[in-house]
């Protein structure tokens, strides 16, 4: 039996995010990545967003294959987020559109852990599903305001993300294709 998961991850701007005040510009000045799902030199690109509401990352390939065991792959991304002084931000939202085929008794999971460099506080977005699952479904996750992890007002530190895919099955594959978006919210210091 075979199972596969293809993850197309994306962010949709909602009125929930647009209600927050935000700066007029944001730039990613440096991005680096590494992990079992995105080795150094692999095709991972950070795309500048036209607004400060989101960060967008494209993966050329991010795949997991297992035979009669559990397999997990991850991709850690570090982003230098440049923005006007007097502002701080937090990752509030993570949305995903998933196509999967998972056998009876199989389990799959996608998670994205987010934290700021030098800060032990973090937040994780996680979604699990079990087979039999064949087709498309959506994940829409947002943190409550009291759960947000805010960047420092005193210094600009990298935003770090660690996104992983896990599958448990006698034979399974999972692929992240397309994009990942993290929805940002802002406030004045």
C-alpha positions in Angstrom: 0.0 0.0 0.0 1.2 3.5 -0.7 0.4 6.8 0.8 1.5 10.3 -0.1 0.9 13.8 1.0 1.4 16.8 -1.2 1.4 20.0 0.8 0.6 23.3 -0.9 1.0 25.8 1.8 -0.3 29.4 1.5 -1.5 32.4 3.4 -4.7 34.2 2.7 -5.0 37.8 4.0 -8.1 38.1 6.1 -9.9 41.0 7.8 -8.6 39.5 11.1 -5.1 40.5 10.1 -5.9 43.7 8.3 -7.4 45.2 11.4 -3.9 45.6 12.9 -1.9 48.8 12.3 1.3 48.1 10.2 4.4 49.9 8.9 4.5 51.0 5.2 7.4 48.6 4.2 9.2 45.4 5.2 12.2 43.8 3.5 13.9 40.5 3.9 17.6 41.5 3.8 19.1 38.0 4.3 17.7 34.5 4.3 19.4 31.2 5.0 18.1 27.7 5.2 19.2 24.1 6.0 17.6 20.8 7.1 16.9 17.3 5.9 14.1 18.7 3.7 16.1 21.6 2.3 19.8 21.0 2.2 22.2 23.9 1.7 22.3 24.7 -2.0 18.8 23.4 -2.6 16.3 25.6 -4.4 14.5 27.5 -1.6 13.7 31.2 -2.2 12.2 33.9 -0.1 10.0 36.1 -2.1 9.5 39.8 -1.1 5.9 40.4 -0.3 4.4 43.6 -1.6 3.0 44.3 1.9 4.1 43.8 5.5 1.3 41.2 6.2 3.2 38.1 5.2 6.4 36.3 4.5 6.4 33.9 1.5 8.9 31.1 0.9 9.0 28.9 -2.2 10.3 25.3 -2.1 11.5 23.6 -5.3 11.2 20.2 -3.5 10.6 19.1 0.1 9.8 15.4 0.2 9.6 12.6 2.7 9.5 8.9 1.9 9.3 5.9 4.3 9.0 2.2 4.1 7.6 0.5 7.2 8.7 3.2 9.6 8.4 6.8 10.6 10.1 9.5 8.6 10.4 13.2 9.4 12.1 15.9 7.4 12.5 19.6 8.3 13.5 22.9 6.9 14.9 25.6 9.2 14.8 29.1 7.7 16.4 32.2 9.3 15.2 35.6 8.0 16.5 39.0 8.7 13.4 41.1 8.7 14.1 44.8 8.1 11.3 47.3 9.0 11.0 50.9 10.2 12.1 51.6 13.8 9.4 51.8 16.5 7.6 48.6 15.3 7.5 45.0 16.4 5.8 42.0 14.8 4.6 38.5 15.6 3.5 35.6 13.4 -0.2 35.2 13.9 -1.4 32.9 11.1 -0.4 29.8 9.1 -2.7 28.5 6.4 -2.2 25.4 4.3 -4.0 23.7 1.4 -3.2 20.0 1.4 -3.6 17.2 -1.1 -3.0 13.8 0.5 -3.5 10.1 0.1 -2.9 8.4 3.4 -3.8 4.7 4.0 -5.9 3.3 6.8 -4.0 3.4 10.1 -1.4 5.9 8.7 -0.7 9.2 10.3 0.7 12.5 8.8 1.6 15.8 10.4 2.8 19.2 9.3 4.1 21.7 11.8 5.8 25.0 11.8 7.7 26.3 14.8 8.4 30.1 14.9 10.8 32.0 17.2 13.0 35.1 17.3 16.8 34.7 17.4 18.1 34.7 21.0 14.6 34.3 22.5 13.4 31.1 24.1 9.8 31.9 23.5 8.2 30.1 20.5 4.9 29.2 19.0 4.0 26.2 16.9 1.3 25.6 14.3 0.5 21.9 14.0 -2.0 19.8 12.1 -2.4 16.0 12.2 -4.5 13.7 10.1 -5.1 10.0 9.8 -5.9 7.7 6.9 -7.9 6.9 5.0 -7.6 10.3 3.5 -7.6 10.9 -0.3 -8.1 14.4 -1.7 -7.8 18.1 -0.7 -8.4 19.8 2.6 -7.5 23.1 4.2 -5.8 24.1 7.4 -6.4 27.5 8.8 -4.7 28.3 12.0 -4.3 31.6 13.9 -2.9 32.3 17.3 -4.9 34.3 19.9 -3.4 37.7 20.8 -2.2 36.4 24.2 -0.3 33.6 22.4 1.7 35.9 20.1 5.5 36.0 20.4 6.6 39.6 19.6 9.9 40.6 18.2 12.2 42.9 20.3 11.7 46.6 20.2 15.4 47.2 21.2 17.1 45.3 18.5 16.3 43.6 15.2 16.8 39.8 15.5 16.3 37.1 12.9 12.9 35.4 12.6 13.5 31.6 12.7 11.1 29.0 11.4 11.4 25.2 11.5 8.8 23.5 9.3 8.5 19.8 9.3 6.5 17.0 7.7 6.1 13.6 9.3 4.5 10.4 7.9 3.9 7.0 9.6 2.9 4.2 7.3 4.1 0.9 5.7 5.0 3.0 2.6 4.4 6.7 2.4 5.6 9.8 0.7 5.0 13.5 1.5 5.9 16.5 -0.6 5.7 20.2 0.1 5.4 21.9 -3.2 4.6 25.5 -3.9 4.7 28.0 -1.0 4.6 28.6 2.7 3.3 31.9 4.0 3.4 33.1 7.6 0.9 35.9 8.4 2.3 38.8 10.4 0.7 41.3 12.7 2.4 44.5 13.9 2.2 47.0 16.7 4.1 50.1 17.7 6.7 49.8 20.5 
